[in-house]
Amino acid sequence: MPITDWPEAERPREKLIARGAAALSDAEILALFIRTGLRGRTALDLAREWIGAFNGLRGFLEAGPEALTALPGLGPAKYAEIQAALELGHRHLTSTLERNDVMSSPETTRRFLSARLRSLRHEVFAVLFLDSQHRLIAFEELFQGSIDSCSVHPRQVVVRALTLNAAAVILAHNHPSGVAEPSGADRQITERLRQALELIDVRILDHLVIGEGHPASFAERGWL
């Protein structure tokens, strides 16, 4: 049965308008981008199939263009729309950080960093540079490494902090293994960076390790 023949309260678009986007399932949200199905399958049927093929919405969204555009009913145009929606989400989180005190919205900061770093298959060390009121000046991915290591150079972080006139920073890096537990090396480089940045009166507010689930916070553990 076509979605247009469903009861109005069960149609994804009408359900979103009446109850908000949070009321929709992953498949229902994706179905709004698909819009039309294939013969014998509604847009919602396709959405469920696509999500199931990648073991969940996250796997689907993180898949490459070759894998996604090979799915029946998902061509380059729909792939572009989905990627654009993801980028809109990233930019919304960025603009939220730019307008507000980052430390007053820690969950937004964690969501932003998770969105940017969690799916990467290699280790990346990034820095949020903040002004004196803890508003975002810039987010920069400064160092990239292999799947299990990343060489971080304190001097380069100091240079960028001076260039951007930052008053504070939040450090972040991902663990491609998915395990967010900080390593001994993570603690050592954090201490080296703390000492280097202290010389120019720039404070490290936190160091977040991004993996599966909730990021690990150095500040919450009393390590800063």
Secondary structure, DSSP 8 states (H G I E B T S, - for coil): --GGGS-GGGSHHHHHHHH-GGGS-HHHHHHHHH-S-BTTB-HHHHHHHHHHHTTSHHHHHHS-HHHHHTSTT--HHHHHHHHHHHHHHHHHHHHHHHHS-GGG-HHHHHHHHHHHHTT-SS-EEEEEEE-TTS-EEEEEEEEE--SS-----HHHHHHHHHHTT-SEEEEEEE-TTS-----HHHHHHHHHHHHHHHTTT-EEEEEEEE-SSS-EETTTTT--
